[in-house]
């Protein structure tokens, strides 16, 4: 079997942590991976991993990629694929076109600096933005 051919792996909960930890380590760690927990009534979108490191969040060294991509997954689930694509494209552009990296990936960007870099890479065509705004002030917000 070719592992790259799988998008989703369904497993019993006892295996999930092991499989997800191995998978996350292949792409840079739990900071890089989004996650969704789907229940009968509710869904929880979060950064991958089951052991959040609150110290990293406090000292601005956490990688925000997984959380940002989880937000993109939530937008897609809410039937807002255009906005999900904007966010995903900005994340991928940040990684492919810049040297911006957080400490877990060998860089020196803080959580906020890296997030700002992603925001800088969000591109909305002006003609599309005009549909949602009525003044220059609103477009800047």
Secondary structure, 3 states (H helix, E strand, C coil): CCHHHCCCCCCCHHHHHHHHHHHHHHCCCHHHCEEEEECCCCEEEEECCCCCCHHHHHCCCCCCHHHHHHHHHHHHHCCCHHHHHHHHHHHHHHHHHCCCCEHHHCCCECHHHHHHHHHHCCCCCHHHHHHHCCCHHHHHC
